[in-house]
């Protein structure tokens, strides 16, 4: 079984310490770290700039981790380095995590971070007319939720990349039951985390789960989406991304939605695929096609 350590990393961009992938940022000349967008210790983001004067189109990176783990400078940061190479600014965001949050807190955090970034775009040399979101797993949920909700507020983003996003909590609960006999401890942890995040069991409170699902906020004003998912994902069923793409296409047309299904690929973080250049570049090309 392959792991993150099997990624064909750019050597200058990472260190491997105790079998953990640690992105390195010393090589980036222009950066501002730990900028506060709120009062909580996790309400911070980092800004990295490419060479040049700007203003730069910006990729806002949102890490995964089941709404409970991970950080803006862990392995999730690595794909953003390719964005820097392509002339994008990179903003990596932290948000509040379990156990001391309610479901809307991370959504509110990302919404607030985006508003702060746009309001202060000139200070950071960012082009606030060309803001893109890039999120993985739980981060994929957040970038999807926030981008769709922001449209109603008149604060749209230019495009979104959602990688193996958790989008349907009722479906997720049923999917976890399939694997319970195989990996009971892993499944219990995932189920308990989901119930804690939602504040209820989606297998029991189906009506409340529906309001938490992504379909609840899709409209014909949705931004363009690039959805990437492994067909062998053991954590989030690929059918969630397939159904999401169908719903988006129905509202905004197939020319604005790319569904990139990666054969024989598991969940992000379980292998190298989501960190390989050949799988990141199509997303950045999609973003570049939308820059105006």
N, C-alpha and C positions, 0 to 999 in steps of 0.2 A: 504494500500500500504506500502510495506516494504522499509526501507532506509538503508544507510550505518550504522546507529546506531543499526541496528538489527544484525550486524555481531557478530559472536562468537569470539571476540577479545581475544588475550592473554593479560591479564590485565597489565602486566609490560611494554607492548610495546606501549600503547596508553593512552592518556588522552582525555576525552570528555569535551570540553569547549564551552559553548554557542551553544550546539548541533552540534559542529564541531569535527571531528576526527583529533586529533593532534598526530602523531607518536612521540614517545619518544626515544631519542638516548643516554641518559645518561648511560644506562645499557651496551652499547657497549664500551669495553675498548680501542680497537685499531681503531682509526679513524683519518682522516685528512679532514678538512672541507674547503669549498670555495676555492678550487684550481683553479686558472685561466688558461684557455686554449686559451684565446683571450683577446682583449682589452675592449669589451663591458661588462657592469656590470652583464649581465645575462650569460656570457660565463664562467661558473664555474661549478665544480662538487665536490661531496663529496665522499670519499672513506671510507668504513667500512670493517674491516677484522675479520675473525673468529679466534678462538684460534689456535695457531700453528705457525710454522716457515715460511710456504709458500715455493715457490710461489703458489698462489691459483688460480684455475680457477675463472673466473670473470663474473658476471652478470651485464650488463650495463642497468640500469633502465631509461626509458624515459617516462616522464609523458604526459598525455593528456591535454585537455582543449581547444580544438578547435583552436589551434595555437594562442590563445589569452590570456589564463588564466593558473592558477595552477603553481606548484613549485616543486622542487626536494625534499622538505621535507614535503609536504602535504600528504594526505591519499594514494597517489600513492606509497609512499615509503614502506608501510606496507608489501606487498608481499615479498619484498626483505629481510625482517627479517628471513623468512623461508629459503631463500637461504643461509644466514649466518649459520643457524643451520645445513645445509647440507654440509658445508665446502667450500662454494663459498665465494669469496670476492664480495662486492657489491659496485658498482659505480652508484650514482644517478646524472643525468645530467640536468642542465638548458640550455635553448637555447633562442635565441631572439624571441620575440612575437609581434603580431600585437599591435598597428597599424603601426609601423614604420619599416616594413620589406617587402621584396619581397618573392615570393614563395620558391625560392631556398635557402634563408637564413637559415632557420632551418635545412634543409638538409645539407648545408655546415657546419653548426655549429656542428652537430653530427658527420659528417665526420672528422672534425678537432679535436673534442674531442677524437674520437677513435684513431686517429693518435698520439695524445699527450699521451694517455694512453699506447699505445703499445710501443712508443719510451721510455717512462719512467717507464715501467713495473717493472723493478728491484727495483727502488726507492720505489714503492708502494707494493712490494711483490706480484705482479700479474704475472700470467702465460700468456704471450701474445700469446701463441699458442692455448689457450682455452678461447676465448672471446665469450660471448653469449649476445644477445640483447633481451630486454623484454620491449615492449611498448604497451600502452593502447590508443585506440581511435586515436586522432591525433598523439600520440606517436607510435601507431601501424603503421600508415602511414610512419612515419619517420624511424622506424627500418626496415621496409620492403624496402623502397626506398634506404636507405643507404646500407643495406646489399647486395642488388642486384647490385647497382652501384659500390660498392667497389670491387666486383669480377672482374670487368673489369679493375680495377686499380692494381690487384694483391694483394689486402689487404682484403682477405676474413675473415669473422667471422665463428665460428664453428657451430652456430645454432641460430635460431630466434624464439621468441614467440611474436605473434601479437594478441592482444586481442581487439575484436570488432573494427578492423581497418577500417578507412575511406580510400578506395582504388580507387573508381570510382566516379569521380565528376559529370559526366553527369547523372549517375544513382542516385546519391544523390540529385541532383536538382529535378529530377522527383519524387523521394520519398517524398521530403518535400512538394510538391504540394498536395499530398494526404491528409496531415494533416493540410493544411492551414485553412480550415474552422473550425477545432476543436480547434486549438491553434495558432491563427494568430500572436500574439506577439512573441511567442517562435520560430515559423517558420521564421518570418521575421528576427529575430536576427541571427538564424543559416544561413539563406541564405545570409544576408548582410556580415557576417563574412567570408563565403566561397568565395564570390565575391571579398572581400577585399584581402583575402589571395592569390587567383589566379591572381587577376588583371583583371579579365573579368568574365562575366556571362557564366557558363558552359552550360546553357540551350540554349544560343544563339551561342556561339563560340564553336561548337562541336569539330572541328579539334584541337583547342588549348587544350581543355579538354582532348582529347585522349592522347596528349603528356604528360599531367600531371598525367594520370592514371597509375596504377601499371603494367598493361600488357605491357606497353611500354618498360619496363626494365627487364622483365623475360627472362632468358636464361637457357641453360642446365648446367650452372655452378653455379646455385643458391644453397645456403646452405640449410640444412634441416630446415623445418618450423613446428612449433606447432601453429595452428590457433584456437582461442577460441572465440565463439560468442554466444550471447543469441538469441533464436529463436523469441523472442518478442521485439527485440531492436527497440525503436521508433526513434532513432537518426541516426543509420546507418543500412540499410537493411542487413539482414543475407545473402541474396543472393550474396552480395559482397564477403564475405568470402568463400562461396561455390564455386563461379566462380574462385576465386583466387586459391583455393586448386586444382581445376580441371586443371587450367593452369600450376601450379607447378608440379603436378603429370605427366602431359604430357611431361614435360621437364626433371624431375629428378627422376621420379618413385614414386609409392605410398608408398614404404618403408621409404621414407624420408619426408613424409608429414602426419601430424596428423591433422584432422579436428574435433574439439571438440565442438559440438553444444549442448548448455545447454537449456533444455526445459523450457518454461514459465519464461524465464529470459530476463530482459531488458538490457539497456546500462550500462556499467561500471560507478559506481558512483551513480546510481539510486537505487541500492539495495546492499545487502551484498554478492552476489554470487561470484564476482571476488576477494573478499578478504578472502573467506573461505579456510581453510587449504586443504580441500578435493579437491578443484578445482585448487589449486596452486601446490600441490605436484606432480601431473602428469606431469606438465611442467618441474619441476626440475628433475624428474626422466628421462624425455626425454633428458634434457641437460646432466645429468650424464652419460647416455648411449653413448654420443658423445665425452666425455672427453678421451683424449689419451695422 
